[in-house]
Structure formats: C-alpha cells, structure tokens
C-alpha cells in the first residue's frame, strides 16, 4: 500500500498542480473528496473557528491530531497538515513530525513565525519572524525525523505578510530549501495576487511553490499554471466560511419565519446525511450479524 506522501507526490507529478481543500471535520473531508479535490488541508484556522477560538496557537497539538486522525479514518485523500510554528522550537518539531507521520499525514507545513503565532490574514496582526538560522534548524529537524522519505516538509515564509519585501522572502526561501524543504509556501495578505506572482517569477530554483489564494481569489488555476513553478493550491478557509454562510442564513430564516416550514425544502434531506454517515453499510451489518 502506498504511503500518503507517495500518493500526494504522484498526484503532483500526474497533474502538475494539485488542489487541496481546507477541512475541519471528517464530514467536511468527505464532501471535499466527493467534490474531486486532490487532497485535504488540516487547517489550524478552520479547527480554531470550529472551537470558536482565534487562530493564535490556542488549539493544542493533541486537539489537532485527534481531528486529523478522525479525518484520516473517513477519507482516502492525502492530508497536508497545518502545524503552524511546529508547536515550539526544533525539538518540539521532532516530536510533532513523529506524531503527524504516525497519524497518516502526507505533508506538513511549518511557518517561520514565532510561537505563539497570530493568524496571517488579520489586518493588524503582529508578525515576528524567527531568525533564518533558527528556522533552518526546524526544517532540518523535520526532515531528519521523518521515516518515510516521501513525507513532504513544506516551509512557509511569512516575509511578505510581515512587510519585509520580496528580496527577504526569496532569501528565506532559498535558505529553507538549503535546510531540506521539499516545497516553499509563499503567502501574502495583499488583495491582489501581484506580490505572489512577482515572487513566483523571481523564484528560479527547481523546488516547487505552494500558494493559498484566500486574500486574492482571482489567482485561479489558469493563472497559477502560467507561472510554471507552483504545484499546489490550498483553499485555506473556504470550507468553514461556506458552512458559516449556510448556517447563518438558515438559522436567521427559521427565527424570522417562526419555524422550519419554509426552509426545509432548501436543505439536503436527512437521507443525504444518512448516506454520508454510511448508514447503508450499517444496515448490511445488521442483516448479517444481529440475530
């Protein structure tokens, strides 16, 4: 049986660009798989939102791993785990990589923020980055700890988010590749993708790039393919935002209508939930084993 990392690497090789959907639960993972995504992003932001907490390292590694294991148990898609800063220093990263690989993860993304991190997309977020050498130590620790060489270590630089400019972002990306990173995730909070596209054009190293088009949604697959060196797109918060949109609308309508007499026709029937829950298989088991 192929390891998750090998499945993800093969998919990248086959398609040239993989589409990874953020997930915060086994149910959202099932829906992403049925929609046709190549993999799942075990998102710290989405899981924090599920708990009603800000994305500021409040969710523990144990909570994130528990959800990741639950997702891995219900979906066959490779999982890219958002492990923020690696839960501490390089020694914490060693522990994290051991646990995440054991849990069935295909790849991890580690960012060069200081611990505890603040979500990248907050308009007034404080961004303090680690020294390059210290973050190189985290990447080296991750690469030396993995047992499966196909397990992907993706280094994420927040240099553009922190306002340090393209030259610093390129310098950091080169240093992280030197430390062993398999891919570089470059992120921006500009409303236009120009900053990301400029970085990608300036990036001449063969190590592929990862982008997360949350703040700049017009960066679609056709534009990404034109850049040539971006091999992964992560849709970082669309699952939880879609869920909130639907629930806000539905809950408000029920209050306004004084009941569910109008809204019931606009949502999936309960039989669709039964299908996603695997009730058919349970019925088969009942007929076989319940005497």
C-alpha positions as CSV (number, residue, x, y, z in Angstrom):
1,X,0.0,0.0,0.0
2,X,1.4,3.5,-0.9
3,X,2.3,5.8,1.8
4,X,0.3,9.1,2.0
5,X,3.3,11.1,0.9
6,X,3.9,9.0,-2.1
7,X,0.2,9.3,-3.1
8,X,0.5,13.1,-2.9
9,X,3.8,13.3,-4.8
10,X,2.4,11.0,-7.5
11,X,-0.7,13.2,-7.8
12,X,1.5,16.3,-8.2
13,X,3.6,14.5,-10.9
14,X,0.5,13.4,-12.8
15,X,-1.5,16.7,-12.8
16,X,1.3,19.4,-12.4
17,X,-1.0,21.2,-10.0
18,X,-2.9,19.8,-7.1
19,X,-6.0,21.4,-5.4
20,X,-6.1,21.0,-1.7
21,X,-9.3,21.9,0.2
22,X,-9.3,23.0,3.9
23,X,-11.2,20.8,6.2
24,X,-12.0,20.9,9.9
25,X,-14.0,17.6,10.4
26,X,-14.5,14.2,8.8
27,X,-17.8,15.4,7.3
28,X,-16.1,18.3,5.5
29,X,-13.4,15.9,4.4
30,X,-15.9,13.6,2.9
31,X,-17.6,16.4,1.0
32,X,-14.2,17.7,-0.3
33,X,-13.3,14.2,-1.5
34,X,-16.7,13.8,-3.3
35,X,-16.2,17.2,-5.0
36,X,-13.0,15.9,-6.6
37,X,-10.2,17.6,-4.6
38,X,-6.7,16.1,-4.7
39,X,-6.1,16.4,-1.0
40,X,-7.1,17.9,2.3
41,X,-5.6,20.8,4.3
42,X,-5.9,20.0,8.0
43,X,-6.4,23.7,8.8
44,X,-5.5,25.3,12.1
45,X,-7.6,28.3,11.2
46,X,-10.7,26.1,10.5
47,X,-10.3,24.0,13.6
48,X,-9.8,27.1,15.7
49,X,-13.0,28.5,14.2
50,X,-14.8,25.2,14.9
51,X,-14.0,25.7,18.6
52,X,-15.0,29.4,18.4
53,X,-11.4,30.5,19.1
54,X,-8.9,32.8,17.3
55,X,-6.1,31.2,15.3
56,X,-3.4,32.1,17.8
57,X,-1.9,28.7,18.9
58,X,-4.8,28.2,21.3
59,X,-5.6,24.8,19.8
60,X,-3.2,22.2,21.1
61,X,-1.3,19.7,19.0
62,X,-3.4,16.9,20.7
63,X,-6.7,18.6,19.6
64,X,-5.4,19.0,16.0
65,X,-4.0,15.4,15.9
66,X,-7.3,14.0,17.2
67,X,-9.2,15.7,14.4
68,X,-6.6,14.7,11.8
69,X,-6.9,11.1,12.8
70,X,-10.7,11.3,12.6
71,X,-10.4,12.8,9.1
72,X,-7.9,10.2,8.0
73,X,-10.2,7.5,9.2
74,X,-13.0,8.7,6.9
75,X,-11.2,9.9,3.8
76,X,-8.7,8.3,1.5
77,X,-7.3,11.7,0.3
78,X,-3.7,12.7,1.4
79,X,-3.7,15.2,4.2
80,X,-1.5,18.3,4.3
81,X,-1.2,19.3,8.0
82,X,-1.1,22.9,9.0
83,X,1.2,22.7,12.1
84,X,1.8,26.5,12.4
85,X,5.2,27.0,14.0
86,X,5.7,23.3,14.9
87,X,4.4,23.8,18.4
88,X,7.6,25.3,19.7
89,X,11.3,25.0,18.9
90,X,13.2,22.5,16.7
91,X,12.9,19.8,19.5
92,X,9.1,20.3,19.6
93,X,9.2,19.9,15.8
94,X,10.9,16.5,16.1
95,X,8.0,15.3,18.4
96,X,5.4,16.8,16.1
97,X,6.7,15.2,12.9
98,X,6.8,11.8,14.7
99,X,3.2,12.1,15.7
100,X,1.8,13.6,12.5
101,X,3.5,11.0,10.3
102,X,2.2,8.2,12.6
103,X,-1.3,9.7,12.3
104,X,-1.2,9.2,8.5
105,X,-0.2,12.7,7.3
106,X,1.2,13.1,3.8
107,X,2.8,16.5,4.4
108,X,3.3,19.2,7.0
109,X,3.5,23.0,6.5
110,X,5.7,24.8,9.1
111,X,5.9,28.6,9.1
112,X,8.7,30.9,10.2
113,X,6.5,32.9,12.6
114,X,7.4,33.0,16.3
115,X,5.4,30.9,18.7
116,X,2.7,31.6,19.6
117,X,1.6,32.7,16.1
118,X,-1.0,35.2,15.1
119,X,-3.2,34.4,12.0
120,X,-1.5,35.8,8.9
121,X,-4.6,37.5,7.5
122,X,-5.5,39.7,10.4
123,X,-5.3,43.2,9.1
124,X,-3.3,44.5,12.1
125,X,-1.6,41.2,13.1
126,X,1.8,41.4,14.7
127,X,4.2,39.3,12.6
128,X,7.6,38.5,14.3
129,X,9.6,36.1,12.2
130,X,12.3,33.7,13.5
131,X,15.9,34.2,12.6
132,X,16.7,32.3,9.4
133,X,19.2,30.0,11.1
134,X,16.7,29.0,13.8
135,X,14.0,28.2,11.3
136,X,16.5,26.2,9.2
137,X,17.0,24.1,12.3
138,X,13.3,23.4,12.4
139,X,13.3,22.3,8.8
140,X,16.4,20.1,9.3
141,X,14.8,18.6,12.4
142,X,11.6,17.8,10.4
143,X,13.5,16.2,7.5
144,X,15.8,14.1,9.7
145,X,12.8,12.9,11.8
146,X,10.5,11.6,9.1
147,X,10.7,7.9,8.5
148,X,9.2,7.9,5.0
149,X,11.3,9.9,2.6
150,X,8.1,10.7,0.6
151,X,6.7,12.6,3.6
152,X,6.7,16.2,2.4
153,X,8.1,19.0,4.6
154,X,6.8,22.3,3.3
155,X,8.4,25.5,4.6
156,X,6.1,28.6,4.7
157,X,7.6,32.0,4.8
158,X,5.6,35.0,6.2
159,X,8.2,37.5,5.0
160,X,5.6,39.2,2.6
161,X,2.9,39.2,5.3
162,X,5.4,40.9,7.7
163,X,6.2,43.6,5.2
164,X,9.8,42.6,4.7
165,X,9.6,42.5,0.9
166,X,10.4,40.1,-1.9
167,X,14.2,40.1,-1.5
168,X,13.9,38.9,2.1
169,X,11.2,36.3,1.1
170,X,13.5,35.0,-1.6
171,X,16.5,34.9,0.7
172,X,14.5,33.0,3.3
173,X,13.0,30.6,0.8
174,X,16.5,29.7,-0.6
175,X,17.8,29.2,3.0
176,X,14.8,26.8,3.8
177,X,15.4,24.8,0.7
178,X,19.1,24.5,1.7
179,X,17.9,23.1,5.0
180,X,15.9,20.4,3.2
181,X,12.4,21.8,2.5
182,X,10.6,19.9,-0.3
183,X,8.3,22.9,-1.2
184,X,8.0,26.6,-0.3
185,X,4.7,28.1,0.6
186,X,4.7,31.8,-0.2
187,X,1.8,33.8,1.3
188,X,0.6,37.4,1.1
189,X,-2.3,39.4,2.5
190,X,-2.5,41.8,-0.4
191,X,-5.9,41.9,-2.1
192,X,-4.1,41.4,-5.4
193,X,-2.0,38.4,-6.4
194,X,0.7,40.6,-7.9
195,X,3.0,40.1,-4.9
196,X,2.7,36.3,-5.2
197,X,3.1,36.3,-9.0
198,X,6.2,38.5,-8.7
199,X,7.8,36.2,-6.2
200,X,7.0,33.2,-8.4
201,X,8.6,34.8,-11.4
202,X,11.7,35.6,-9.4
203,X,11.9,32.1,-8.0
204,X,14.2,30.2,-10.3
205,X,15.0,27.3,-8.0
206,X,13.6,23.9,-9.1
207,X,11.9,23.4,-5.7
208,X,8.2,23.9,-6.3
209,X,5.9,26.5,-4.7
210,X,2.6,26.4,-2.8
211,X,0.0,29.2,-2.8
212,X,-3.0,29.9,-0.7
213,X,-5.4,32.2,-2.7
214,X,-7.5,33.4,0.2
215,X,-6.9,37.1,0.1
216,X,-6.5,37.2,-3.7
217,X,-9.2,34.9,-5.0
218,X,-8.7,35.9,-8.7
219,X,-5.5,33.8,-8.6
220,X,-7.1,30.9,-10.3
221,X,-5.6,27.7,-11.7
222,X,-5.0,29.0,-15.2
223,X,-3.0,32.0,-13.8
224,X,-1.1,29.7,-11.5
225,X,-0.3,27.2,-14.3
226,X,1.2,30.1,-16.3
227,X,3.7,30.7,-13.6
228,X,5.0,27.2,-14.1
229,X,6.6,26.6,-10.7
230,X,3.5,26.5,-8.5
231,X,2.5,22.9,-7.9
232,X,-0.1,23.1,-5.1
233,X,-3.0,25.4,-4.4
234,X,-4.5,25.3,-0.9
235,X,-8.0,26.7,-0.4
236,X,-7.3,27.7,3.2
237,X,-10.6,28.7,4.8
238,X,-13.4,28.1,2.2
239,X,-14.9,25.1,3.9
240,X,-15.6,26.8,7.2
241,X,-16.7,30.1,5.5
242,X,-19.2,28.2,3.4
243,X,-20.5,26.4,6.5
244,X,-20.9,29.6,8.4
245,X,-22.6,31.3,5.4
246,X,-25.2,28.5,5.1
247,X,-25.9,28.2,8.8
248,X,-26.2,31.9,9.4
249,X,-28.7,32.1,6.5
250,X,-30.7,29.1,7.6
251,X,-30.8,30.0,11.3
252,X,-31.9,33.6,10.6
253,X,-34.7,32.4,8.3
254,X,-36.0,30.0,10.9
255,X,-36.2,32.7,13.5
256,X,-37.8,35.1,11.0
257,X,-40.3,32.5,9.8
258,X,-41.1,31.2,13.3
259,X,-40.4,27.7,12.2
260,X,-38.9,25.5,9.5
261,X,-41.9,25.4,7.3
262,X,-40.2,27.4,4.5
263,X,-36.5,26.4,4.9
264,X,-36.9,22.6,4.9
265,X,-37.1,22.5,1.1
266,X,-33.8,24.4,0.7
267,X,-31.5,21.9,2.5
268,X,-30.5,18.4,1.8
269,X,-32.9,15.7,3.0
270,X,-31.9,13.7,6.1
271,X,-31.4,10.8,3.8
272,X,-28.3,12.6,2.4
273,X,-26.9,12.8,5.9
274,X,-27.6,9.1,6.4
275,X,-25.6,8.4,3.1
276,X,-22.6,10.5,4.3
277,X,-22.8,8.7,7.7
278,X,-22.6,5.3,5.9
279,X,-25.9,4.1,7.2
280,X,-26.3,1.7,4.2
281,X,-23.2,-0.3,5.4
282,X,-24.6,-0.4,9.0
283,X,-27.9,-1.8,7.6
284,X,-25.9,-4.5,5.8
285,X,-24.0,-5.3,9.1
286,X,-27.3,-5.5,10.9
287,X,-28.7,-8.0,8.5
288,X,-25.6,-10.1,8.7
289,X,-24.9,-10.1,12.5
290,X,-27.9,-9.0,14.5
291,X,-29.8,-12.2,15.4
